[in-house]
Structures are given as C-alpha cells and as structure tokens.
Amino acid sequence: MTTAPTVDVHAHVLLPEVEALVAGLPGLAEARALDARRNGPAALTVNGPMVRERVPRMTDPRLRLAAMDAQGVDVQLVSPSPSHYHYWADEDTATKVYRLANEATAAHCSAAPDRLRGLGLVPLQHPGQAVRALDHALEQGLAGVEISSHAPGRELSDPDYEPFWSRARETGAVVFLHPFGCTLDERLDRWYLSNSVGQPVENAVALSHLVFSGVLDRHPGLTLIAAHGGGYLPTHIGRADHAWTTRSDAGAGCAHLPSSYLKRLYFDSLVHDPHVLRELVRVAGADRVLLGSDFPFDMGTGDPVGALRAARLADPDFHAVRGANAVALLFKE
C-alpha cells in the first residue's frame, strides 16, 4: 500500500492585491480600529514585526515549498489570511474582494498544483452572495472556501445561509471555519487573550450554532473543517449533551445528542497539547481529524508532524491524521 502524503490543511496565503483594493474605502478604518481595541496595544506591537517577517513565506510559492520540505509536509491546503475577510464591505466591494481573493489564491497555488490546493472567500455579511462566491471559488479550481465564525449581526445558524450550506453539500466543497476576532472585545485586550482564549471561544460558539440549530441535520455530509481543533467544544461537549437531555429549549433545534455531531465534522490537529489531541481523536474519531499547522503564524506550529507524533496515537490513526483523511477530502475522483 502506498503511504499517503503528509497534508497540512491549515496554512495561509497573504494577498496584497486584496488590501490594495480596499485601501482607503469607507469602513476599513473603523474595522481596523475595532480589531485594535479587541487585541490591545501590546499585541499590536508584537503583531506588526511578526507578520512582516513572515510575508515572504506567505507570498512567494518557492519559499513556501522550501518551508514545507523542511517540515516534511507534502501538500498544503492554502487559505487566505483571515485579515482578508473584510466583512464590513458593501455588496459591490465584497464582490470584488471575493473574486480577487479567489483568483489570487488560485494563482498562488498554480505554482505547484501537485502540492498546493487553495480555498477562496465568501462574504458572510451578504448571504445572497454566498453561493455565487462559492461557485466562483470552485470555478478557479479551489477546493472550497474559508469562513469566519460569524458576520456582523449574523450567526452561522442564520436561515439566510441555508442556500450556501446546500450548495456546499451538493458540490462537496470544503468549508474551512477559521475565526477572526472575538466578540468578547476589550475583555481580552491584554496578554494576547484575544487569540489564546478568543479563537477557541469563537470556534465553540460557531460550531454550537451549527449543531443546535439543526444545520448539520438539514445538510448531512457537509465537509466542514474547524480550525484550532474546534476550540473548546470537543473537550467540553459533555455540558452540551447534558443541556440537550435536560432542557426543552436546548434540545429543540437538533435531532440528536450534540456529541454525536462531532463525528460529522472535521477538525484540524492544532491544539498545542498532545493530551487534548488524543481527546479530540477519541470524541470525533481518527477519521475526522486532519493535520494543521497555521503556517506560518506564530500561534501555529513549525513542526506539525512532530506535534502529532507527541500524541502517541495508534499507528493507523497517526497516518490517518497525518494525511490519509485529507487526501480523501481533497483529491476526490
């Protein structure tokens, strides 16, 4: 049997074209001010140099491939930096953003099509554009799209997203759930809590909306990958199960025990703790966890295979997470 390649499903590309497109537009300054308040001044002082140092690896395919070789990664699923979501944009601008992001990501991946697969963007702030954005991404040869945990005033359980979920299921497109920003705002503006706490919270809230609202009941077979191991939800799913079995309001929207839906979702392995990774594999199943690094950001890991190996999974489970599961999703016949 041929060994599956090592596949990293959580890696980012920076798209200067998108930032040039939105530069100076109404709404951008306000969005950046909100982001600054949420992160706090100390985080911004660190973020600037950190991102600048990593720009070459996020824009030059040759440097990306060299870094992948050093990590022992054969294939990356490349998604735009979440800073490109721009959910503040009006409909016309949003259309330009997703089209440019999809095309630029596809162009980046075309440098090594056997090693780079890409994801596009969907303007969640305009649900009426979501299906068109997904279709455009697929037309570019991308594997699907990346979305955040919410849009301003909208949760992922919003009925207006139903056509999007239907189309994603129909096409088999990958939907990569990757939060950007946390609505706890200034409560997390010190010590980089905006990321270390905020991202797992946002993952857990977004996934809970999908579970409890019945989205996953109505769209079985949806290929949704949650970044950061799904945040706090997989390791605290017992509380959700208890609420579902105990309270009529908690159990009104979904047909089954919340923990059962973990086996309908996919999760990346980026949890930074081998014991948590083992628990994620236990509750979701080894066939539902995929290698992820958050390349090349500092909150990721420079050795995703080593982090996976530290969990001491059974050999078949290790190889499933290392690459076999992702191959089945990304290279469907």
Secondary structure, 3 states (H helix, E strand, C coil): CCCCCCEEEEEEECCHHHHHHHCCCCCHHHHHHHHHHHHCHHHHHHHHHHHHHHHHHHHCHHHHHHHHHHHCCCEEEEEECHHHCCCCCCHHHHHHHHHHHHHHHHHHHCCCCCCEEEEEECCCCCHHHHHHHHHHHHHCCCCEEEECCEECCEECCCHHHHHHHHHHHHHCCEEEECCCCCCCHHHHCCCCHHHHCHHHHHHHHHHHHHHHCCHHHHCCCCEEEECHHHCCCHHHHHHHHHHHHHCCCCCCCCCCCHHHHHHHCEEECCCCCHHHHHHHHHHHCHHHEECCCCECCCCCCCCHHHHHHCCCCCHHHHHHHHHHHHHHHHCCC
